[in-house]
Amino acid sequence: MRTAVFIVWLLTAALVVPSAGQEAGGPPSMSFDEALAKLATYEVGHDRAALISLQAIVYRESASPEKRKTMETAFIKFLESNATRAGKDQVCRHLMLIGSTASVPVLTKMLGSEETADMARYALERIPGAAVDKALRSMLPKTKGRVQVGIINTLGQRKDNLAVPALRTLVTGSDAAVAAAAAAALGDIGTPQAAKALADVRLKTSGAVRAEADDAYLRAADALVARGDKKGAFAIYKQLSAPGEPEMIRIGALRGLAVSGGKDAVPLLAEALKAAEPAVQAQAIRQLATIQGPEVTKLLSERMSSADALARVRILAALSDRGDAAAQPVFVNALKDSTLEVRLAALEGMGRLGGRPAVRILAETAATATEAAEQNAAREALNRLTGEGVDEAVVAGIPEGDAKVRVELMRAAAARGTSAATPALLQAARDPDRTVRREALRALRDTAAPSDAEAIIAVLRTAQSADRREAERALSAVLARSESAPVAPVISAYQSETNTAVRASLLQVMAQMGREESLPVLRSALKDSSDEIRRAGILALSEWPTPAPMPDLLAIAKGDSNPAFQILALRGYIRLVGLPAAGRSASATAALLEEAMSLAKQPDEKKAVLALLPKFPCPESLKIAEAAMKDASVANEAKLAADRVRRSLAQR
Amino acid sequence: MQRRQFLGAVLGFPMIVPARALGRAGAVAPSDKIVMGMIGVGGMGSGHVRGFLQQPDVRVVAICDVRKEARDKARDMVDARYGDKGCATYNDFRELLARTDIDAVMIATPEHWHALIGIEAARRGKHMYYEKPIGVSVAEAKAIREAVKRYGVVFQLGTQQRSDRAYRHTCELILNGRIGELKTVMIGSAGGNRGPRIPEEPAQKPPEGFDYDMWLGPAPWVDYTPERVSRTWMMIHDYGLGCLSGAWGIHDVDIAQWVAGCDDTTPIETEATGLFYDDIRDVAYSWTAEHRYANGVRVIHMDLETAKKRAQQFHFGGMASVMFGTEGWIYVSRQGMRTHPERLMHEIIKPHEKKVIKSDNHRRNFLDAIRTRQQPISNIDAAAHGEMVCQQADIAMRLGRKLRWDPVKEEFVDDPEANRMLARSMRSPWRL
């Protein structure tokens, strides 16, 4: 198999066409100097050839230090010239990629003007080096409003720790937009100094600035964790998780406590479990769940008895997430909870970490639940259980015990595809209890293999009439699963069987398998002395997967002495005409349908013919449909068919 | 139990609650409804408004758009649905997000706005259905990911192929080894045809009722022209990566990450070539980006026309992905699947095998996640990493060199110029 697929894969790979030779933007149409000269007068609406050439050159040459230097020198000169703003904007984009400290003076000058400051920052923000930071800081006191906010933002993005004192001052300044930006920048910088600055000024702010400062302080703590300073971060999270802080800040801080403190955070998170705000309480539970160790499992388990229903649901979910098997008794206990949602959460958790001990509990719950949701949840959990011994426990419970529990275990075996359950299911298929027998036969469809066919045939041959259909379905499903499944045992059983109903079932199984070697057997059934077998033969041939039995069915439709068999055979014939047939033209198919139409005496068969006509659009099909429009019993269907055929013909 | 209590922030509780308890089986009490605001109601956004209005447990109360005409039209649709005049409109998303009665938002603005609005929404404790992509730079992807995790809100990216049965089946087949070891994923995304050149337009005054300054937001200033703010914006690099990401590509990159088991990581090496538009549009319209992952999987992301030249399966139909394993292959598109061997199409994944979240409706999955605290199917990690893959391709293509990537540091290895392209400075006063 592996080799065969690799051949397919290699065939596919052989179609690969090399994609080399493509270039970003294609080859530039101008030289660097030509493009830059053109750019000096560029305005929105002008031809973009210079922009595009320049961009391609800058990208292509950016790996070479020498070429970067040459280009940068030219760009600096350009920015000092009287070039248009639109042209200078383009150059700033290129300096973002290749600029060095050499560009800092000219870009710093541009920071002074509201019109050029943003694009100067566009370049400066991504140019490495302390000279950039120094220049930006130098412009802080020389600017105000939107320009100053931009510079602050850039200092934050660059994480310039030397800007902290100036930013700290600005947080408490009179311009709220500047103050908020300064607070945010301190959060971005995220050094111990920035965190301290926020600690110092945060409580002196209010409104939007305070909201920004709170978020920044939280982000600064996150940054400290990333730097490895968990202790410093923990202290901040502790402060921000306290009652009185805004709810969202507390939520963020509780996460931080768990991340930075681990087990040290447990007492604080346990305290937050008592919070009045459900979201804060939920976060405390959630974050406790991330901390490993038996003490947290114990804490959450103990909390169940005093928690309200919502908290109980969340605790169960958290315990489930932790995957600590020690919590199993909590789930078992919660199955008796008076609140449905809690019981559902318990079932969900058991499905995740229950393992072998949960098999019987879940089967019993599924068998006895009065709420459909609870029964479904128990079944899903049972199906999902993993771990050593789960399948063995499912199989072990099938042979005996309460019938409803056995039924649930058989359902689980089917859903899990537990092939080891097949012997027990074959035995249960003969159980005195009908519900058990029926479920066993259903489960066999999913657990049995084609090699079990003879055992299932044996069940079918001895099945009570009420179970025969289920046995037939099981046998069909198992044998249809593989193209190499043996049909011989089915034919042999049919030929040696004397019970007519069993023989009819075996004919149906042969039809579902659709094997060439069964066809003579099915044809012989049409001549059987028993009407029941003849009828089963017609139905089986009608289900055949290819048009091969069409002549057999047509003969019965035309001339059988039993009118009911004529109708059955005609229906089967019409179905087979509709199957794909290699080499048969639409006109040829229309001729077959025309004959079927002439044999049809009832509207149902006529409608079946009309429904097929649009699949075979040709003038002959149209003619059949138009003729049928005169028949009042199918006039509507005939018109619809005619319209569809006409549309198809018109599209050609 | 007060069901509305489920709606508060804090994600992560994997509990199953029946539809009855979720309040969507039949009539839903007003107090149990998820109150939503819609931000960005153009073509994609207005479709989401219609979609969320059909959910019985949602009440839409606010619309935000910088185009008055669009927001008024969306508001009228909402009011007509509820038969009242209860829907408010906003030009500025911050005013909408400041409303404490809103539980969740839908964000479908132009892409350069996604991260900023998303971060503010997270800070305000709003759950968000968030149109793709997550942002227009790696820095944005990281910032929104941090904010969502910090504040524990539900985040669903609009990569709805994960809620399609064929894609889910594909993923489960691969995760359970049905095609053996996954070796290569080939993607044929939208794109491939350059189309006619767009003529240049002179600078103009923005029309009445359109807040152009707000539309530009954090992107560099450029004079207004009508073409820029039409659907063409999707093909301008200041606002996204075009077909490579937000204009389709991220859909299939997202699936590639999913099936490769790489939702929590990114490739370690990327090589890409492409052809770029040369008018107001400046993104790639045709490309081949080859990514190599630490687990040995290769993802080859192409436009469909290029993909057709590389694997015969792409001739089956439109945009699609093909997953090649050591024992078979799977072709999957929005039109369905084809497999080799063919029986894989009908293979049943057993309950105790590896499964992904079952979602048949992406919006519904988002709403259910708000109530159940389960992670939605297109979660924040998948969203961030998926976009990083596209960004790696774009940068490699522009610089014309193979780039190595450190998935832990989330930056390029030994390539300072490439690393400069991981973030974009924002126009004041906007900041990440």
Interface residues (C-beta under 8 A of the other chain):
Chain A: M1 R2 V5 F6 V8 W9 T12 L15 V16 V17 S19 A20 G21 Q22 E23 A24 G25 G26 E43 V44 G45 H46 D47 R48 A49 I52 Q55 Y59 R60 S62 A63 A86 D89 R93 M96 L97 I98 A117 D118 M119 R121 Y122 A123 L124 E125 R126 I127 P128 R146 V147 V149 G150 N153 T154 G156 Q157 A177 A181 A184 A185 A211 D215 L218 R219 D222 E247 M248 I251 G252 R255 E277 P278 A279 A282 Q283 R286 A309 L310 V313 R314 L316 A317 A318 S320 D321 T339 L340 E341 L344 A345 L347 E348 A373 N376 A377 E380 N383 R384 L385 T386 V390 A415 R416 G417
Chain B: M1 Q2 Q5 F6 G8 A9 V10 G12 F13 P14 M15 I16 V17 P18 R20 A21 R123 R124 G125 E146 K149 R150 Y151 G152 G180 K183 E200 E201 P202 A203 P220 W221 V222 D223 T225 T273 G274 L275 F276 D278 D279 I280 D282 A284 S286 W287 T288 M302 T306 K309 R310 A311 Q312 Q313 F324 G325 T326 E327 G328 W329 H340 I348 K350 P351 H352 R373 M397 R398 L399 G400 R401 P416 E417 R420 M421 A423 R424 S425 M426 R427 S428 P429 W430 R431 L432
